[in-house]
Every structure is written in C-alpha cells, then in structure tokens.
Amino acid sequence: MSEHANLLRRHRAVMPSWVALNYQDPIEIVGGKGNRVTDAEGKGYLDFFTGILTNMLGYDVPEVRDAVERQLATGVVHTSTAYLLRGQVELAEKIARLSGIPDAKVFFTNSGTEANETALLLAAYARRSPQVLAMRQSYHGRSFAATGVTGNRAWTNVSFSPLDVHFLHGADRQLPQFAGMSDEQYIDACVQDLRHVLATATSGDVAALIAEPIQGVGGFTMPPDGLLAAYKSVLDESGVLLISDEVQTGWGRTGQSFWGIGNHGVVPDMMTFAKGLGNGFAVGGVVARGDLVDGLHAVGISTFGGNPISMAAANATLDYVLDHDLQANAAKQGATIIGGLASAAERLPVVKDVRGKGLMFAVELADPGTGEPSPPLAAAVMEAARERGLLIGKGGLYGNVVRMAPPMTLTDAEAAEGLGILIASLEAVNGEAAR
C-alpha cells in the first residue's frame, strides 16, 4: 500500500464519515507559494478555492509570515482575554472603523460559526426573543443555533433549535413563482412575503434577520442588490435587528464594496466575519453597535479569541488588503473571469447559470436533456479541473454548483490561466454529457 493510500485509510478510520474529502482520489497539500499549492505527489495546482475562501492572500506571504514570527519570538503565544492584548485592540479599532456601524465594538472568536452564535446571542438578549428570520438556502455554521438558522437540509441534522426560525425568500429566483420578474418586482414580492411572515408566523417581537449577502454553501446564490435594504426598512418599523454574515463576503472580495452588504446600500446592526481575515490563522468575530455588545449582563470571555498569533496574522492581512487595494483587484479579475465564463456558457448546454461578484463566482450544472440539477456533472468538472492543475470547490442546494474564490492577489496571468482551465474542463464535461 502506498503512503498516500495508507494516509487515506487512516483518515477514514479515525475521522467522522461526514467530514467530506474532495475528489475521488483525495489529495494531501504539502506546500504552497503565492497562489499555487503542491500535493504530496509533487503535482502543482493553481488554487481557486483557497482553503474554502480562507487563504485570501495566497500562501507564504512575507508580510504575514514576518508578523507571526515576530510575535513567536516574544515567547508569548497565548495569554487570554484576561489581559490587555495590543494586537487585539489594534485590529478591533481597524474593523470598527471599516464597519461603518456607529459606536461599534468588536468581539473576537475562533471561527465564523462561533461569530454567528455570538451575534444571535446578542440579538436574542437585546430583543428578549428567540425568534429569528433567516434566508432559504443559507448556511451559517455547524453548531446548534447556527444550524438552526441554516436553510439547507443537507447541512441540518436536527429539526429542533434553541431559536424559533422562519425562512425568507431572497436568493431563490429559480422558483417558478418568480419566473420572469425584474429585480424590482422580485424585491417587492420578497418584501410582501416578509410582511406576511411577520404578521402570521411570529408573535411580533422578532430578534433579528441573519443573512449572507452572497450565500457561500448555497452556491454563491445572492439576492439582487437592494433587497436587504428593503428588508431593513421593514424590520426597522418594529426594531428587528439585521445581522450580515460576512464570513465569506468581507474584506472587499466582492469587488463592489468592502463588505458584501454594502452592495445593498445599507449598514447593518451587526456583522460577523472570519475565514480570510487571518489568511489561514484561526480568527473570527462580530462587530456591532456598542450598546448591543455591551448589553449582556453575564461575564464572558473567549479563551482563544484575540490570540496574539492570530491577531498578528490578521493585522498583517488586513493591512495588506488595504495597502494593495485588493478590492479593486477583485473587481478587475472577477470581471475577466465571470465575463469569460458567461461567454463560454452560451455554447455549453450543461451550464445552467454563471453568477458571482468579484472573486466569488460559480457555475451551475444541469442535465442538458432535462434541465434538472446534476451533482455528477459538478463533480466531473471538479475532477477535470484538477487534472488540468486547478483546484475549485462545490456547493449549491442540490450540490450541482462549482464555486470558486481565488486569492485576492490573483494576477492577470493567473486569471487568464484559471479561466482557460475552467472553460476547457467545462467543454470536456459537456462533450461527455452529449454522447
């Protein structure tokens, strides 16, 4: 048995069966430099999925590495939030300023799941209500409350939750009842549905709406720009809070705005963040109005939140994003790739949709004969891209979407290379499906 096969055997013996591995023959990544990685067999790949949108600057970035090594050299890897943490304060100041939320305060966690748990707790406490609105097809994490506000059955294990949750339309324009609607008509229909849900399914004292500006696991489905602002105008009538889950859409990745919700022209009451901020180091958090953050009466800590190593990495990463205007680069490279994919899709019957903003884009695959969602075609595109040296991801309500979020440092040459591989992979799968 090869060492690779033995590692896969050991993985399956001790890891949960529901921790899925990509590809029929899963790979072990052992090296990374720039926007490329190398597997244990020595094969190199251009990475268009970045550890599920986490290595947003790519790999082995000198500015991040140096910041972490300087902190390591002090001998202080951890102290806890019981002590002053300079890096934590500095990062919180930056995020509060960038958030646009008045009198903002920040609480750091270890992950997006934990960040969403914190935001839901703050909202439930402030409103004295467990009632929460969420979006259909959404994903907010794997914990108890986060699962409760996840509108995707494939990621939901139990039917009960600590929250009383009602799900809204907004990223589901594929449904027959919305066929042919303009953005304005769809937004109006969704707003009327929100009012109906509030009038019929709740007792009126709803705590919050939590929404992803672009749904990650949902396959980068998204509401039309302006919908969340229209929702907030209704929510404000009764004091319902708006939580924007920016775990995947933050830091300028959409190209259009620094936070995903900025595309809607509205400032939320809270935002959660994680993933790309640490460029691979574990960090998450919530930024919210100070009165909401300070409102909790019980004592609280986050043992690893504000960790000096993670804070060093996150400060360096955020500074790099701002200093190099990576939001503008995301807009530029995304326009090239999304435009190229959309053009190619016109001659590829297996492609049902191409969508995205900036460096968040996806291709939805469907059976060319029936038009039905086709998870096998999505898996085939992933395999074809891997064979050609490109790593991509998968998602969608039915598992039929390939989704990509390259490093925000992507160059013109890398964008062209990745687009070429994607089109070649789609062409190969389309050819096989036509036989």
C-alpha positions in Angstrom: 0.0 0.0 0.0 1.4 3.4 -0.9 1.9 6.1 1.8 -0.9 8.1 0.2 -3.3 5.2 0.3 -2.3 4.4 3.8 -3.0 8.1 4.9 -6.4 7.9 3.4 -7.1 4.6 5.2 -6.0 6.1 8.5 -8.2 9.2 7.9 -11.3 7.1 7.3 -10.5 5.0 10.4 -10.4 8.0 12.8 -12.2 10.9 11.2 -16.0 11.3 11.1 -17.6 9.9 7.9 -19.4 13.3 7.4 -16.1 15.2 7.0 -16.1 15.0 3.3 -12.9 15.0 1.1 -12.7 16.5 -2.3 -12.1 14.3 -5.3 -12.3 10.6 -6.0 -8.6 10.3 -5.1 -8.2 12.9 -2.3 -5.0 14.9 -2.3 -2.7 16.0 0.6 -1.4 19.5 0.1 2.2 19.8 1.4 3.5 23.1 0.0 2.3 26.5 -1.0 3.8 29.6 -2.5 1.9 32.6 -3.9 -1.4 31.4 -5.4 -0.2 27.8 -6.0 0.0 24.7 -3.9 1.8 21.3 -4.3 0.4 17.9 -3.4 2.3 15.0 -1.8 2.9 13.5 -5.3 4.7 16.7 -6.4 1.9 18.0 -8.7 1.2 21.7 -8.6 -2.1 23.5 -8.8 -3.4 27.0 -9.2 -5.7 27.4 -6.2 -9.1 28.8 -6.9 -10.7 27.7 -3.6 -8.1 28.8 -1.0 -9.0 26.6 1.9 -12.7 27.5 1.5 -12.1 31.2 1.0 -9.6 31.4 3.9 -6.1 31.9 2.4 -7.2 35.1 0.8 -3.7 36.4 0.1 -2.4 33.1 -1.0 0.4 31.2 0.6 3.7 32.1 2.3 3.0 35.8 2.2 6.1 37.5 3.7 4.2 40.3 5.5 2.0 37.8 7.3 4.8 35.3 8.0 7.1 38.1 9.4 4.3 39.4 11.7 3.7 35.9 13.1 7.4 35.2 13.5 7.9 38.5 15.4 5.1 37.5 17.8 6.5 34.0 18.2 9.9 35.5 19.0 8.5 37.1 22.1 7.6 33.7 23.6 4.0 34.8 24.1 1.7 32.6 22.1 -1.3 33.0 24.4 -2.4 35.0 27.4 -6.2 35.0 27.2 -8.6 38.0 27.2 -8.0 38.4 30.9 -5.0 40.6 29.9 -4.6 43.5 27.6 -3.8 42.4 24.1 -2.3 45.1 22.0 -2.9 43.3 18.7 -6.5 42.7 19.6 -7.1 46.3 20.4 -5.4 47.5 17.2 -7.4 45.1 15.0 -10.7 45.9 16.7 -10.0 49.6 16.0 -9.5 49.0 12.3 -12.6 46.7 12.0 -14.8 49.1 13.9 -13.7 52.0 11.7 -14.2 50.0 8.5 -17.6 48.6 9.5 -19.5 51.9 9.2 -21.5 50.9 12.2 -22.0 53.8 14.7 -20.1 53.4 18.0 -19.0 49.9 17.0 -17.3 47.4 19.3 -15.7 44.1 18.3 -15.6 40.7 20.0 -13.2 38.1 18.6 -13.9 34.4 18.3 -12.2 31.4 16.7 -14.5 30.8 13.7 -17.4 32.0 11.7 -19.7 29.6 13.4 -18.8 31.0 16.8 -19.1 34.5 15.5 -22.7 33.8 14.3 -23.5 32.2 17.7 -22.3 35.4 19.4 -24.4 37.6 17.1 -27.5 35.5 17.6 -27.0 35.7 21.4 -26.6 39.4 21.3 -29.8 39.8 19.3 -31.8 37.4 21.3 -30.8 39.1 24.5 -31.3 42.6 23.3 -34.8 41.8 22.0 -35.7 39.3 24.7 -36.9 36.9 22.0 -35.7 33.7 20.4 -37.5 34.5 17.1 -35.1 34.8 14.2 -35.5 35.3 10.5 -33.1 33.7 8.1 -32.8 33.0 4.3 -33.7 29.9 2.4 -30.6 28.1 1.0 -28.4 29.7 3.7 -25.5 28.3 5.7 -24.2 29.8 8.9 -22.2 27.1 10.6 -22.3 23.7 12.2 -23.2 24.5 15.9 -26.7 24.2 17.4 -28.0 27.7 16.9 -26.0 28.2 13.6 -27.6 25.0 12.2 -31.0 26.3 13.3 -30.7 29.3 11.0 -29.3 27.3 8.1 -31.8 26.9 5.3 -30.2 23.9 3.6 -31.4 20.5 4.6 -28.1 18.9 3.5 -26.4 20.7 6.4 -29.1 20.4 9.0 -29.0 17.4 11.4 -31.9 18.1 13.7 -35.4 19.6 13.4 -35.2 21.4 16.7 -33.2 24.5 17.7 -32.7 26.9 20.6 -34.3 29.5 18.2 -37.7 29.9 16.6 -36.7 30.4 13.0 -38.7 31.4 9.9 -37.1 31.4 6.5 -37.5 34.1 3.8 -37.2 34.3 0.1 -34.4 36.4 -1.4 -31.9 34.1 -3.2 -34.3 31.7 -4.8 -35.3 33.3 -8.1 -35.1 30.0 -9.7 -38.5 29.1 -8.3 -41.4 29.1 -10.7 -43.4 31.8 -8.9 -40.6 34.3 -9.6 -40.0 33.4 -13.2 -39.7 36.5 -15.5 -39.7 39.0 -12.7 -37.4 42.0 -12.9 -35.2 42.8 -9.9 -37.7 45.4 -8.7 -40.6 43.0 -9.0 -38.7 40.3 -7.2 -37.7 42.6 -4.4 -41.3 43.8 -4.0 -42.6 40.2 -3.9 -40.0 39.3 -1.2 -40.8 42.3 0.9 -44.5 41.5 0.8 -43.7 37.9 1.9 -41.6 39.3 4.8 -44.6 41.4 5.9 -46.8 38.3 5.7 -44.4 36.2 7.7 -44.1 38.8 10.4 -47.9 39.1 10.5 -48.7 35.3 10.5 -45.7 33.2 11.8 -44.3 35.4 14.6 -45.5 37.0 17.7 -44.1 40.3 16.7 -41.0 40.6 18.9 -38.6 39.1 16.4 -34.9 39.4 17.4 -33.1 39.6 14.1 -32.7 38.7 10.5 -29.4 37.0 9.7 -28.4 36.9 6.0 -25.4 36.2 3.8 -25.1 38.9 1.1 -23.9 36.1 -1.1 -24.7 32.5 0.0 -21.5 30.5 0.3 -22.5 26.9 0.7 -25.7 27.8 -1.3 -23.5 28.0 -4.4 -23.0 31.8 -4.5 -26.6 32.5 -5.0 -27.5 36.0 -4.0 -30.3 38.5 -3.7 -30.5 41.4 -6.1 -28.7 44.5 -4.9 -31.1 46.5 -2.7 -33.1 43.6 -1.3 -31.5 43.7 2.2 -32.0 47.4 2.4 -35.7 46.9 1.5 -35.9 44.2 4.2 -34.2 46.5 6.8 -36.7 49.3 6.1 -39.5 46.8 7.2 -37.5 45.4 10.1 -36.8 48.9 11.4 -40.5 49.5 11.8 -40.5 47.1 14.8 -36.9 47.3 15.9 -35.8 43.9 14.4 -32.0 43.8 14.1 -30.1 43.0 10.9 -27.1 40.7 11.1 -24.9 40.4 8.0 -22.9 37.2 7.8 -19.7 38.4 6.1 -17.7 35.3 6.8 -17.2 34.8 3.0 -18.1 38.2 1.6 -15.9 40.5 3.7 -12.7 42.4 3.1 -13.5 43.6 -0.5 -13.8 40.1 -2.0 -17.0 41.1 -4.0 -15.1 43.9 -5.6 -18.2 46.1 -5.5 -17.9 47.1 -1.8 -15.7 46.3 1.2 -18.5 44.4 2.9 -20.9 42.3 1.0 -23.9 44.1 2.4 -22.5 47.4 1.1 -23.8 46.2 -2.3 -27.3 46.8 -0.9 -26.6 50.3 0.2 -27.4 49.7 3.9 -25.4 49.4 7.2 -26.5 46.5 9.4 -26.7 46.4 13.2 -24.1 43.6 13.3 -21.6 41.9 11.0 -19.9 38.6 11.6 -16.5 37.8 10.0 -13.9 35.0 9.9 -12.1 33.0 7.2 -9.9 35.3 5.0 -9.0 37.8 7.8 -6.3 35.6 9.2 -5.1 34.3 5.9 -5.2 30.8 7.3 -4.8 31.5 11.0 -7.9 30.9 13.0 -9.9 34.1 13.7 -13.5 35.2 13.7 -15.6 37.8 15.3 -18.6 40.1 15.4 -18.7 43.9 15.0 -21.8 45.6 16.2 -23.3 48.6 17.8 -21.7 49.2 21.2 -25.0 49.1 23.0 -25.7 45.6 21.7 -22.2 44.3 22.5 -22.2 45.8 26.0 -25.8 44.8 26.7 -25.1 41.3 28.0 -25.3 41.2 31.8 -23.3 37.9 32.3 -19.5 37.8 32.4 -18.0 36.4 29.2 -14.6 35.5 27.7 -13.2 33.9 24.6 -10.2 31.8 25.6 -8.6 31.9 22.2 -10.3 35.0 20.8 -7.8 37.7 20.4 -4.9 35.2 20.5 -1.7 37.1 19.9 -0.6 34.9 17.0 -3.9 35.1 15.2 -4.1 38.9 15.8 -0.6 39.4 14.4 -1.6 37.5 11.2 -5.0 39.2 11.0 -3.5 42.7 11.4 -0.9 42.0 8.7 -3.5 40.5 6.4 -5.9 43.4 6.7 -3.1 45.9 6.3 -2.1 44.1 3.1 -5.6 44.2 1.7 -5.9 47.9 2.3 -2.4 48.8 1.2 -2.6 47.0 -2.1 -6.3 47.9 -2.8 -7.2 44.2 -3.3 -10.9 45.2 -3.5 -10.1 46.8 -6.9 -8.1 43.8 -7.9 -11.0 41.5 -7.0 -13.3 43.6 -9.2 -10.9 43.6 -12.1 -10.0 39.9 -12.1 -13.6 38.9 -11.3 -14.9 40.8 -14.3 -12.4 39.0 -16.6 -13.3 35.5 -15.3 -17.0 35.9 -14.9 -17.3 37.5 -18.3 -15.3 34.7 -19.9 -17.3 32.0 -18.3 -20.6 33.7 -19.2 -19.5 33.9 -22.9 -18.4 30.3 -23.0 -21.7 29.1 -21.3 -23.7 30.2 -24.4 -22.3 27.2 -26.2 -22.3 24.7 -23.3 -25.7 23.1 -22.6 -24.5 21.6 -19.3 -24.1 25.1 -17.9 -27.4 26.4 -16.4 -26.0 29.6 -14.9 -22.9 31.6 -14.3 -23.0 34.1 -11.4 -20.9 36.0 -9.0 -19.3 39.3 -7.9 -15.6 40.0 -7.9 -13.6 37.0 -6.9 -16.7 35.0 -5.8 -18.1 33.2 -8.8 -19.9 29.9 -9.6 -21.1 27.8 -12.4 -24.3 25.8 -12.0 -24.5 22.5 -13.8 -27.7 20.8 -15.1 -28.6 17.8 -17.2 -28.7 19.1 -20.8 -31.7 17.0 -21.6 -33.9 17.6 -18.6 -32.6 20.8 -17.2 -32.5 19.2 -13.7 -29.7 19.9 -11.3 -26.8 17.5 -11.8 -24.4 16.9 -8.9 -22.5 14.3 -11.0 -21.7 16.9 -13.7 -20.4 19.3 -11.0 -18.2 16.5 -9.6 -16.9 15.8 -13.1 -16.0 19.5 -13.6 -14.1 19.4 -10.3 -12.2 16.3 -11.4 -11.5 17.7 -14.9 -10.1 21.0 -13.4 -7.9 19.1 -11.0 -6.5 17.0 -13.8 -5.6 20.3 -15.6 -4.0 21.8 -12.5 -6.8 23.9 -10.9 -8.4 23.4 -7.5 -12.1 24.5 -7.2 -15.0 23.9 -4.8 -18.5 22.7 -4.8 -21.8 23.8 -3.3 -25.4 24.6 -4.1 -28.7 23.5 -2.6 -28.5 20.3 -4.7 -24.7 20.0 -4.9 -24.7 20.9 -8.6 -22.6 24.1 -8.4 -18.9 24.5 -8.7 -17.8 27.6 -6.8 -14.6 29.5 -6.8 -12.9 32.2 -4.7 -9.3 32.7 -5.8 -6.8 34.6 -3.7 -7.5 38.3 -3.9 -3.9 38.7 -5.0 -4.7 36.9 -8.3 -2.6 38.3 -11.2 -3.8 39.0 -14.8 -1.8 35.9 -16.0 -3.3 33.7 -13.3 -6.8 34.9 -14.0 -6.3 34.0 -17.7 -4.8 30.7 -16.8 -7.6 29.7 -14.5 -10.3 30.8 -16.9 -8.7 28.8 -19.6 -8.7 25.7 -17.5 -12.3 26.2 -16.4 -13.5 26.6 -19.9 -11.5 23.5 -21.1 -12.9 21.5 -18.2 -16.5 22.6 -18.9 -16.0 21.8 -22.6 -14.7 18.3 -21.7 -17.6 17.5 -19.4 -20.1 19.0 -21.9 -18.7 16.7 -24.6 -19.0 13.7 -22.4 -22.6 14.6 -21.5 -23.6 15.0 -25.2 -22.6 11.4 -26.0 
